[in-house]
């Protein structure tokens, strides 16, 4: 598999940008999300390549993977039975994109995800995970959250141990934050 210089440069730029991403608090994640859902990840919907503008005179072809999530509960945003999530990374033929700290969804996994609309309107029902891997939490069988990432940053408020936080507790924190945001507007 041969990787052209422009694509390698693009991946370096994208990877560095994500690695330098600042820690997002639960408050920031809740405020910036268009939708927060608990759901079950479905099978791979589509993997495709797209030409992406990285700078005025620099474009790259990157691979994106689309996954469907069956919504079990909507904590923020419009309801619906499913959402399509666009993820940076994947493989199409000889083209492959791998980005450190990118969000990752595994089929049949139950997750809590913080989502932003892809085009700013969410009219097509497509979303991207907010803040890469900071916006995805796996829900364990014991009802606690975990993260697959080794990323030192955390979307959880200070004082939470993300290796053992109960889903119910985080749900209450999110609901309180949504109420605070609604009363301040």
PLY file of the C-alpha trace (Angstrom):
ply
format ascii 1.0
element vertex 185
property float x
property float y
property float z
element edge 184
property int vertex1
property int vertex2
end_header
0.00 0.00 0.00
1.59 3.26 -1.15
0.82 6.49 0.69
1.32 9.66 -1.32
3.10 12.64 0.27
-0.01 14.93 0.23
-2.11 12.30 1.99
0.63 11.64 4.55
0.87 15.37 5.20
-2.90 15.63 5.54
-2.99 12.78 8.07
-0.18 14.41 10.02
-2.11 17.69 10.14
-5.39 16.00 11.13
-3.69 13.74 13.68
-1.79 16.62 15.29
-4.93 18.75 15.45
-6.82 15.98 17.25
-3.91 15.18 19.59
-3.71 18.85 20.60
-7.46 19.02 21.20
-8.08 20.56 24.62
-9.91 18.70 27.34
-13.65 19.33 27.19
-15.64 19.45 30.41
-19.03 17.79 30.77
-20.57 21.26 30.73
-18.84 22.16 27.43
-19.65 18.81 25.87
-23.32 19.13 26.81
-23.55 22.73 25.56
-21.81 22.01 22.23
-23.74 18.79 21.49
-26.76 18.90 19.19
-27.77 15.48 20.42
-26.77 13.17 23.28
-28.01 9.60 23.05
-27.69 6.21 24.64
-27.91 3.50 22.03
-26.69 0.29 20.46
-24.20 0.50 17.61
-25.37 -1.24 14.46
-23.36 -2.73 11.64
-21.17 -0.68 9.36
-23.42 1.39 7.09
-20.87 2.72 4.59
-17.19 3.47 4.15
-16.27 6.11 1.60
-13.53 8.49 0.55
-14.04 12.24 0.48
-11.88 15.09 -0.72
-11.36 17.41 2.24
-9.98 20.95 2.18
-7.31 21.29 4.87
-6.05 24.75 3.89
-6.49 27.24 1.05
-4.28 25.29 -1.31
-4.22 21.86 0.32
-6.78 19.10 -0.22
-6.59 15.44 0.78
-8.66 12.37 0.21
-9.63 10.85 3.55
-11.67 7.77 4.44
-14.86 8.16 6.47
-16.92 5.38 8.01
-20.65 5.70 8.64
-22.25 3.73 11.47
-25.89 3.59 12.55
-26.87 3.75 16.20
-30.23 2.42 17.36
-31.34 5.05 19.86
-32.49 3.63 23.19
-32.75 7.00 24.95
-32.30 10.63 23.88
-30.86 12.87 26.59
-30.57 16.00 24.42
-31.95 16.93 21.00
-34.77 15.64 18.86
-35.86 12.06 19.39
-35.74 9.36 16.75
-35.19 5.65 16.47
-31.70 5.87 14.96
-28.86 8.22 14.05
-26.13 7.90 11.45
-22.67 8.80 12.74
-19.84 9.89 10.44
-16.42 8.83 11.75
-13.03 9.91 10.43
-11.06 6.77 9.58
-11.45 3.44 7.87
-10.40 1.63 4.73
-11.65 1.65 1.15
-9.60 -0.53 -1.20
-6.01 0.68 -0.97
-6.97 3.94 0.79
-6.77 3.96 4.56
-7.15 6.71 7.15
-6.09 6.22 10.77
-6.28 9.12 13.21
-5.12 9.06 16.83
-7.88 9.92 19.31
-10.62 9.61 16.67
-13.95 8.28 17.90
-14.48 4.56 17.40
-17.76 2.64 17.45
-17.94 -1.15 17.67
-20.98 -3.04 16.32
-23.41 -4.30 19.01
-21.80 -2.13 21.69
-24.05 -0.02 23.94
-22.77 3.56 24.11
-23.48 7.09 25.30
-22.43 9.55 22.59
-22.25 13.33 22.38
-23.07 14.31 18.79
-22.86 17.36 16.52
-24.68 17.63 13.22
-22.37 17.15 10.23
-23.72 20.06 8.19
-24.87 22.31 11.03
-28.57 21.52 10.55
-28.98 17.80 11.27
-31.70 17.82 8.62
-30.33 14.62 7.09
-29.95 12.87 10.46
-26.17 12.57 10.12
-23.94 13.42 13.03
-20.31 13.31 14.03
-18.98 12.53 17.49
-18.09 15.69 19.40
-14.40 16.01 20.32
-13.27 12.69 18.87
-12.88 9.93 21.43
-13.88 12.27 24.27
-17.49 12.06 23.08
-17.97 8.26 23.20
-18.49 6.18 26.33
-19.04 2.42 26.36
-21.72 1.21 28.75
-20.66 -1.89 30.64
-23.03 -4.63 31.75
-22.80 -3.34 35.34
-24.22 0.05 34.24
-20.96 2.00 34.43
-19.15 3.89 31.71
-15.72 3.20 30.25
-13.54 4.57 27.49
-11.36 2.67 25.05
-8.93 5.54 24.61
-5.66 5.97 26.40
-6.12 9.71 25.86
-5.37 11.49 29.16
-8.13 14.07 28.62
-11.59 13.50 29.96
-15.04 14.85 29.08
-16.16 14.18 32.62
-16.37 16.86 35.28
-13.51 16.99 37.81
-13.98 14.49 40.60
-15.50 11.76 38.44
-13.56 8.55 38.07
-14.50 7.61 34.53
-13.59 3.98 35.10
-16.48 3.56 37.51
-19.05 6.33 36.95
-22.59 4.96 36.83
-24.64 5.84 33.75
-27.45 7.07 36.02
-25.13 9.54 37.72
-23.80 10.95 34.44
-27.36 11.13 33.06
-28.36 13.24 36.09
-25.36 15.54 35.57
-26.23 15.97 31.89
-29.90 16.69 32.67
-28.87 19.28 35.29
-26.54 20.91 32.77
-29.28 21.00 30.10
-31.65 22.65 32.58
-28.96 25.20 33.48
-28.36 25.97 29.79
-32.10 26.36 29.09
-32.63 28.74 32.03
-29.62 30.87 31.07
-30.94 31.40 27.51
0 1
1 2
2 3
3 4
4 5
5 6
6 7
7 8
8 9
9 10
10 11
11 12
12 13
13 14
14 15
15 16
16 17
17 18
18 19
19 20
20 21
21 22
22 23
23 24
24 25
25 26
26 27
27 28
28 29
29 30
30 31
31 32
32 33
33 34
34 35
35 36
36 37
37 38
38 39
39 40
40 41
41 42
42 43
43 44
44 45
45 46
46 47
47 48
48 49
49 50
50 51
51 52
52 53
53 54
54 55
55 56
56 57
57 58
58 59
59 60
60 61
61 62
62 63
63 64
64 65
65 66
66 67
67 68
68 69
69 70
70 71
71 72
72 73
73 74
74 75
75 76
76 77
77 78
78 79
79 80
80 81
81 82
82 83
83 84
84 85
85 86
86 87
87 88
88 89
89 90
90 91
91 92
92 93
93 94
94 95
95 96
96 97
97 98
98 99
99 100
100 101
101 102
102 103
103 104
104 105
105 106
106 107
107 108
108 109
109 110
110 111
111 112
112 113
113 114
114 115
115 116
116 117
117 118
118 119
119 120
120 121
121 122
122 123
123 124
124 125
125 126
126 127
127 128
128 129
129 130
130 131
131 132
132 133
133 134
134 135
135 136
136 137
137 138
138 139
139 140
140 141
141 142
142 143
143 144
144 145
145 146
146 147
147 148
148 149
149 150
150 151
151 152
152 153
153 154
154 155
155 156
156 157
157 158
158 159
159 160
160 161
161 162
162 163
163 164
164 165
165 166
166 167
167 168
168 169
169 170
170 171
171 172
172 173
173 174
174 175
175 176
176 177
177 178
178 179
179 180
180 181
181 182
182 183
183 184
